[in-house]
Amino acid sequence: MENEFVFKSPDDVMESLEGVDYISSATITTSVFLADRLKKPVLIEGPAGTGKTELAKSVAAATGSRLIRLQCYEGLDEAKALYEWNYKKQLLRIQAQNLVTDAENETWKQLEEDIFSEEFLLTRPLLEAITSEAQTVLLIDEVDRIEIETEALLLEILSDFQVSIPELGTLEAKRLPLVFLTSNNSRELSEALKRRCLFLHIDYPDMDREKNIIKRRVPDIEAALLDQIGEFVRSIRQMDLKKRPSVSESIDWARTLITLGIHTLNMEIAGDTISVLLKYQSDIETALKELSINT
């Protein structure tokens, strides 16, 4: 099992992430650096749209690593997360075997060893990350969407970087992956899962950092308009909304305003385009009312 370090220091993390247009913070860079040095997964919690998934993608891009993503959902099971046997291929192998009647038991034993070999194994994201010989980043996205019982699938991988397969034994990681788990806090995760991870909370960025992010993604935006967007989004997030606008929606709004040829933001323009920021009619009505915008 190879145990190489990817980053030299927290500053190296920040510079590497900036190189792929991910504007980090001291807390984020320290967590990524420690994940690399301590070889522990990072559990990232926070509101939707604050860059949790993007962090894992950016680490993969910055390090030239292969990104392997397990998208979690209700009902996710071992066959979709870890592995399953290629039953069709196994059946064809059995049908092709010419069983000898006089040595039936011996022949079946040999056949059984054959069909339960790695040749007939279908690897899923978790096992793929463990068996990969290349440097990988494993993203376990929205882990809070799976049932608490299903979390047990993750524990062996997160603590020992290995997978136990009854027919083959224990497969250990050939090269330790960097592992990131994201959660939107839709349910409480188990203590067993949390113990195995470093914890990182990513909230909405402060206004200066968000403006920096928007500038990176929308480089042709004028400084005055960027300032107005930062102030407006900040005021919107302070309202009692069902879903506050994410950073990605701020970027979309900036692009929308530029596409419309807007140089200066006013309440009329904000009212006409606010649906880019807010995705629930009740939130739009709340915002329009609090900002005294008539549409």
Secondary structure, DSSP 8 states (H G I E B T S, - for coil): -B-----SSHHHHHHHHHTTT----HHHHHHHHHHHHHT--EEEE-STTSSHHHHHHHHHHHHT-EEEEEE--TT--HHHHTEEE-HHHHHHHHHH----GGGHHHHHHHHHHHHTSGGGEEE-HHHHHHH-SS-EEEEEETGGGS-GGGGHHHHHHHHHSEEEETTTEEEE-SB--EEEEEE--SS---HHHHHTSEEEE-----HHHHHHHHHHHSTT--HHHHHHHHHHHHHHHTS--SS---HHHHHHHHHHHHHTT-SS--HHHHHHHGGGT--SHHHHHHHHHHTT---
